[in-house]
């Protein structure tokens, strides 16, 4: 990806492209997304998009990796309370369903097996260390920290926009979300508690 624009106007266009493209990729995937729709909705042009991102794939990467970093920052892991972390992830999927859809498209179109990204350590090392430390403190059950992390994330996605059972939305009644949060919290706690 090329440098971000330096002018206020260029930065605004860059931001519009990211916002519009996030929705385009979330809805249509990498193969189905159309650059023409993106630049039209962003009030820009293909030359400017390619100058900023290099390619359609570069644009997807900028959005996808930004979404991964966003969720790490918005819902940082607390390995001393993995149940709370799962609930915060659930809430983030309600707030930003597009982010989980991007990860699903990356899985479907790019990496059908193995890690979702080339450099998983960059995003996972701190989480795995936190889980390992919580295990050493007797707060989390024994087991591979990566497998425990993957299980908690999977549980948090039970009602996510990519669920193959039921996709929840933020528009559903608060009481329903509260019931799911309580079930998720209790289930994760039981699954990861030491002893």
C-alpha positions as CSV (number, residue, x, y, z in Angstrom):
1,X,0.0,0.0,0.0
2,X,1.2,3.5,-0.8
3,X,1.5,6.4,1.6
4,X,-1.7,7.9,2.9
5,X,-2.5,11.3,1.4
6,X,-1.1,14.3,3.1
7,X,-3.7,16.9,2.3
8,X,-7.0,17.2,4.3
9,X,-9.0,16.7,1.0
10,X,-6.9,13.6,0.1
11,X,-7.3,12.2,3.6
12,X,-11.1,12.6,3.4
13,X,-11.1,10.8,0.0
14,X,-8.9,8.1,1.4
15,X,-11.3,7.6,4.4
16,X,-14.3,7.6,2.2
17,X,-12.7,4.9,0.0
18,X,-12.0,2.8,3.1
19,X,-15.6,3.2,4.4
20,X,-17.3,2.4,1.1
21,X,-14.9,-0.5,0.3
22,X,-15.5,-2.0,3.8
23,X,-19.2,-2.3,3.1
24,X,-18.6,-3.4,-0.5
25,X,-16.2,-6.2,0.5
26,X,-18.3,-7.2,3.5
27,X,-21.3,-7.6,1.2
28,X,-19.8,-9.1,-1.9
29,X,-16.4,-10.6,-0.9
30,X,-13.1,-10.0,-2.6
31,X,-14.1,-11.5,-6.0
32,X,-17.5,-9.9,-6.0
33,X,-16.5,-6.4,-4.9
34,X,-16.4,-3.9,-7.8
35,X,-13.9,-1.1,-7.9
36,X,-16.3,1.0,-10.1
37,X,-19.0,0.9,-7.3
38,X,-16.4,1.8,-4.7
39,X,-15.0,4.8,-6.5
40,X,-18.5,6.0,-7.5
41,X,-19.8,5.8,-4.0
42,X,-16.6,7.4,-2.6
43,X,-16.8,10.2,-5.1
44,X,-13.4,9.4,-6.4
45,X,-11.8,7.6,-9.4
46,X,-9.8,4.4,-10.1
47,X,-6.5,6.2,-10.6
48,X,-6.8,7.7,-7.1
49,X,-7.8,4.3,-5.6
50,X,-4.8,2.6,-7.2
51,X,-2.5,5.3,-6.2
52,X,-3.5,4.9,-2.5
53,X,-3.8,1.1,-2.4
54,X,-2.1,-0.4,-5.5
55,X,-4.8,-2.9,-6.3
56,X,-8.2,-4.2,-5.3
57,X,-6.4,-6.8,-3.2
58,X,-4.3,-4.0,-1.6
59,X,-7.5,-2.2,-0.7
60,X,-9.0,-5.3,0.8
61,X,-5.8,-5.9,2.8
62,X,-5.8,-2.4,4.2
63,X,-9.4,-2.8,5.3
64,X,-9.0,-6.4,6.6
65,X,-5.8,-5.8,8.6
66,X,-7.2,-2.6,10.0
67,X,-10.3,-4.5,11.1
68,X,-8.1,-7.1,12.9
69,X,-6.2,-4.4,14.7
70,X,-9.4,-2.6,15.6
71,X,-10.9,-5.6,17.3
72,X,-7.7,-6.1,19.3
73,X,-7.9,-2.5,20.4
74,X,-11.6,-2.3,21.1
75,X,-11.9,-5.7,22.8
76,X,-8.4,-6.4,24.3
77,X,-8.0,-9.8,25.9
78,X,-8.2,-10.2,29.7
79,X,-7.1,-13.7,30.2
80,X,-8.1,-13.5,33.9
81,X,-11.7,-13.2,32.7
82,X,-12.0,-14.9,29.3
83,X,-15.8,-15.0,29.7
84,X,-15.9,-11.2,29.8
85,X,-13.7,-11.1,26.7
86,X,-16.1,-13.4,24.9
87,X,-19.0,-11.1,25.7
88,X,-17.1,-8.0,24.6
89,X,-16.3,-9.8,21.3
90,X,-20.0,-10.6,21.0
91,X,-20.9,-7.0,21.5
92,X,-18.3,-5.9,18.9
93,X,-19.8,-8.2,16.3
94,X,-23.2,-6.6,16.9
95,X,-21.7,-3.1,16.5
96,X,-19.6,-3.9,13.5
97,X,-21.0,-7.0,11.6
98,X,-18.9,-6.0,8.6
99,X,-15.7,-6.8,10.4
100,X,-16.5,-10.4,11.0
101,X,-17.8,-10.7,7.4
102,X,-14.4,-9.5,6.1
103,X,-12.7,-12.3,8.1
104,X,-15.1,-14.8,6.6
105,X,-14.5,-13.7,3.1
106,X,-10.7,-13.9,3.7
107,X,-11.2,-17.4,4.9
108,X,-13.4,-18.4,2.0
109,X,-11.4,-16.7,-0.8
110,X,-7.9,-16.7,0.5
111,X,-7.1,-19.1,3.3
112,X,-9.4,-22.1,3.6
113,X,-7.2,-23.8,6.1
114,X,-4.6,-22.8,8.7
115,X,-4.0,-19.3,10.1
116,X,-6.1,-16.5,8.7
117,X,-3.1,-14.2,8.2
118,X,0.5,-14.6,7.1
119,X,1.9,-13.3,10.4
120,X,-0.4,-14.6,13.1
121,X,2.1,-13.9,15.9
122,X,1.7,-10.2,15.4
123,X,-1.9,-10.3,16.5
124,X,-1.9,-13.4,18.7
125,X,1.4,-13.4,20.7
126,X,0.1,-11.1,23.4
127,X,-3.1,-13.0,23.7
128,X,-1.3,-16.4,24.0
129,X,1.1,-15.0,26.6
130,X,-1.9,-13.6,28.6
131,X,-3.6,-17.0,28.5
132,X,-0.4,-18.8,29.4
133,X,0.2,-16.4,32.4
134,X,-3.4,-17.0,33.6
135,X,-2.8,-20.7,33.4
136,X,0.4,-20.4,35.4
137,X,-1.6,-18.4,38.0
138,X,-4.2,-21.2,38.2
139,X,-7.0,-19.1,36.7
140,X,-7.4,-20.9,33.4
141,X,-7.4,-24.7,32.7
142,X,-4.5,-26.5,31.2
143,X,-4.3,-26.9,27.5
144,X,-2.7,-25.3,24.5
145,X,-3.2,-21.5,24.8
146,X,-3.9,-21.2,21.1
147,X,-6.7,-23.8,21.3
148,X,-8.3,-22.1,24.3
149,X,-8.2,-18.8,22.5
150,X,-9.7,-20.3,19.4
151,X,-12.5,-21.9,21.4
152,X,-13.4,-18.7,23.2
153,X,-13.5,-16.8,20.0
154,X,-15.6,-19.4,18.4
155,X,-18.0,-19.3,21.3
156,X,-18.2,-15.5,21.0
157,X,-19.2,-16.0,17.4
158,X,-22.2,-18.3,18.1
159,X,-24.7,-15.6,17.1
160,X,-22.4,-13.5,14.8
161,X,-23.3,-12.4,11.3
162,X,-21.6,-15.5,9.9
163,X,-23.2,-18.0,12.2
164,X,-24.6,-21.0,10.4
165,X,-27.3,-21.3,13.0
166,X,-28.6,-17.8,13.8
167,X,-27.2,-14.3,13.0
168,X,-28.1,-11.8,15.7
169,X,-28.5,-8.1,15.0
170,X,-28.1,-5.0,17.2
171,X,-31.8,-4.2,16.5
172,X,-33.0,-7.2,18.5
173,X,-34.4,-6.5,22.0
174,X,-31.8,-5.8,24.8
175,X,-33.3,-8.5,26.9
176,X,-32.5,-11.1,24.2
177,X,-28.9,-9.9,24.0
178,X,-28.6,-9.9,27.8
179,X,-29.8,-13.5,27.9
180,X,-27.2,-14.5,25.3
181,X,-24.5,-12.6,27.1
182,X,-25.3,-14.4,30.3
183,X,-25.2,-17.8,28.6
184,X,-22.0,-17.0,26.8
185,X,-20.4,-15.8,30.0
186,X,-21.3,-18.9,32.0
187,X,-20.4,-21.3,29.1
188,X,-17.0,-19.8,28.6
189,X,-16.3,-19.6,32.3
190,X,-17.2,-23.3,32.6
191,X,-15.1,-24.2,29.6
192,X,-11.9,-22.5,30.6
193,X,-12.0,-22.4,34.4
194,X,-9.1,-24.2,36.1
195,X,-10.0,-27.4,38.0
